[in-house]
């Protein structure tokens, strides 16, 4: 079940939240696990087979690793083997999912694969002990709001929260607030951009305007989809007393690719940095090795997003761009604090263009299609604008601007400045009303229009 | 303290919304909706899907929420709601251009029918209102083309099949009330002119327009496009009945459902009870059924076999004045399978009458 479905929001969520607040503390973790199983297996219990197998596997291997800690070589072998098994099974499942919808196939495989692997690596590195409590491992790997799109968390942070976490009106209210915001990002923005993107993509010969609109709507779509789900997960987590980290921090409108990638799917990057680099990075001292490793990391991050070759290619491109920026020192050169206005603006434009070009790789079916779109973006061969592009441009310009406003931190300063003035404080009191209206509007938006779910079958 | 107050208010606001929505959903609970779980549907996911669809359609305050969304969409510049273009005086369905079958594929069923049975066959594809009223569409609107596609399909039919060019007839009558404003289908007026041309090809003299007494059966008809958009600004439609006192009398109407079960509808073609329901268009031929056999007091021994979609519903009352028996097969229920749906022996003429978009959907 998707978090943005009526079944979840109208039927499950109210029952779940009220039950959670009523039951005694010692039952809460078990209850959350039951909820996760219910939500994930809703409508198709077979879907649970793979994740449950994963949980048992992680739990068992975790205990084994704990025992074998003194025998270094053996534990490396166990870890490598279990990682291989998980990655191979994930890849296989993903290959099977391709082109099919729903039935037996689980979604969010990549997310709980990383969570599980992180747990095992953590034990190996002795950052934490293997948990004897099955519920803890199960909840860590498989808690329902985060299964969809993260945020990924380390077991160390999580374990503490599992045993002790606040459960009061403040948590509930700020959780609901976040959830509503996430829901709005998903159903108002992501779904509409997804619809625009799909309609535009059907145009055979793209004019320049259409090509740019297509990539722009896709980048907005994928951003708001991932952001929306992350925020909903954070919100629900808060309602249950958890504190999950932020996953995105205004990745658009940055002055370098480095800054862009640092604010895009932050927890994923962090996972790779802590777990993957640990094994390899310390052993590399030469410069070319370092950058080679950086590119490899990004290739893997790309592959995490999807099984098709373009995803990995996207990762590699990002890795190369990062290396170039780091070698030339561009990221620091363009930074707002260091740079003069002109240089900063140049950085913004250069990043925005490269961003859009790279996103083409994420949605094109193959490289030939990507090439054709790039060509349309650069040349007037198919004309500057066509009917389709023009129609969508005039119809959705307001939404596009709204999307850009939410996606960038352009006006962050203004909002912050207002919030300390007396008017701002008065406005803050209206927060409940605003969020109530937003919630109603989200429900209204879910009544018709596209429900984009294709992405979830890939991740 | 103040902060706490805001937190309480937030929770209370969301809770109030929940109570209202859930109460509304329970109040409008529809017992007939198919959301009762079975073992099968629980496991294969259909039950989950049905529940979601049910909630989407029957959630409390559905119409209010729907209008909030559609009006916001229209306000920010979108000119379409659920695949329907909103114009000042008409709702126009968007025509999609993906997955269109090839013309030869579209003509094949009719060709096969003619070659198998040898019955003189007449073929009418009715263009959509959004094709006829292309100029009314919002600027730059994307809308697939139908005129040429209909021509291409006609070209692919074999010799002996008579095609009626409904497009030219209707587009020359553009200024008349030939399509409903809130429905995809054509009005009796539009249907009459196409009937006039078709019946001549079939070898009869059409009943002249003057002979008909027109009465407005309903002035509050809001059709399927209204159902989709709930857009109230476009005027409601008028359902007309064309009465020809000197024409044929209907002697019996028998409807058959998918299992072949017969239902005698007496000698009345029109279903006045439909006028009080949501689906007023059913006034013309009553509840949709797989097969409908109409007999009249005309003693010419001629029998007509009609394969149709709901577009034909308002044409049938014109046709009854020429035939002793009309057998109507509803393609929307049978699909393109002609062999099993009716025994074709003994028919004088066969008529295929379908809207272009329905026809192409059925082919797929």
Interface residues (C-beta under 8 A of the other chain):
Chain A: X1 X5 X6 X7 X10 X11 X14 X42 X43 X44 X45 X46 X102 X103 X169 X170 X172 X173 X174 X176 X177 X180 X199 X202 X387 X388 X390 X391 X394 X395 X396 X397 X398 X399 X428 X429 X431 X432 X433 X435 X436 X439 X440 X441 X443 X444 X445 X446 X447 X448 X449
Chain B: X3 X4 X6 X7 X8 X9 X10 X11 X12 X13 X14 X16 X17 X18 X21 X22 X25 X42 X43 X44 X45 X47 X48 X49 X51 X52 X55 X56 X59 X62 X65 X66 X68 X69 X72 X76 X77 X78 X79 X80 X81 X82 X98 X138 X139 X140 X141 X142
